[in-house]
Amino acid sequence: MSNWDDKAKRLLKSELVKRGVSNTDLVLLLNEIGVEETKAGIDSKISRGSFSATFLLQCLTVIGCQKIEIEDYESQLLMVAEPNEPYKKSVK
C-alpha cells in the first residue's frame, strides 16, 4: 500500500467493523466525550481518509480499541477495501 490516507481509512473502518460500530454510533460515542461531530462530517472524514491523528485516537478510544497491530492489518484491511472498479450508475 502506498497511499497513507487509504491505509488510515481502512484501519479505522476495520476497527469499526470488528466492533459492530456504525458511523451513527460513532457520532454518539464521540459526543459523549465532548467531541462534537455530525454523521455527515464523520462520513466525509472517513471517506477521504485525511483525518488527523487526534481524530483517529478519539475514535479508537471511544470504540474500546486498546491495541493496534499495524503489521497484521495488511491482510485484515482487505475486508474493508474499496472496490477497484468505479461504481456504475443505473440508467432508468
N, C-alpha and C positions, 0 to 999 in steps of 0.2 A: 504494500500500500504506500503510495507516495503522497496522497492528499491528507494532510493532518486534520483539516476540518471534517472530512468524511470519517476519519478514524474516531474523532471525538464524538461525533454524532452517533455513530454506530455503537460506540462503547456505552453512551448514556441510554440509547434505545434498548440495548441488550439488557442492561441492569433493570430498566423499567419493565421489560417483558418478563424477565426472570421472576419478578416480584408481583406481576399482575397489576401494575400501576399504570393507569391511563394518564394522559395529559391533563384531563379534568381533575383526576385525583391529585396529581402533582401540584396543580394550582392551589387546591385546598391545603395540602401539606405545607407548601411554601408560605401561604398566607398565615398559617398557624405560628410560624417563627418570625413573622413580621416582614416577609419578602412579598411585596405587592406585585403580582403578576396576573396577567389575564390568560385565558386559554389561547386566544389568538396570538398573543406575544410569545408564549411558550412554543406553540406550533411553529411559528416563524423561526425562532431561535434554533430549535432542534432541526428543522428542515434545512436551514442554512449550515448549521454545524459551526458557525463562527461566534460561539458564545464565550464568555470569559471563564477563566479558571474558577473564579468566585461562584459563578452560576452553577458550574459543574459540581463543585464541592457542596453547595447548598442543596442541590438536587440529590446527590448521593447520600448526604446526611439524612435528609427527611425521609428517604425511602428505606433507610436502615442498612445501607451498604457500608460495611466496616473495612473491607479489604478489596483491593483490585489487583489481579494478577495480569499485568499487561501482556506478557508473553502468551498466556492462554487465550487471549482474545482473538488472535489471528484466525483460529478455526471457529470459535464461537460467534464471531461477528458476521459470519456468513448467514446466520439465521435472520439477521435484520438488514441484510444488504439491499441496496436499492437496485431495481431492475436495470439491466444493461441496455435494454431496448426502450425507446421512447414510448410513452403512452399513446395509444391510438384513440382518436376521437370518434365517437359513434356518430354516424350520419343518419338522420331520420327523414 
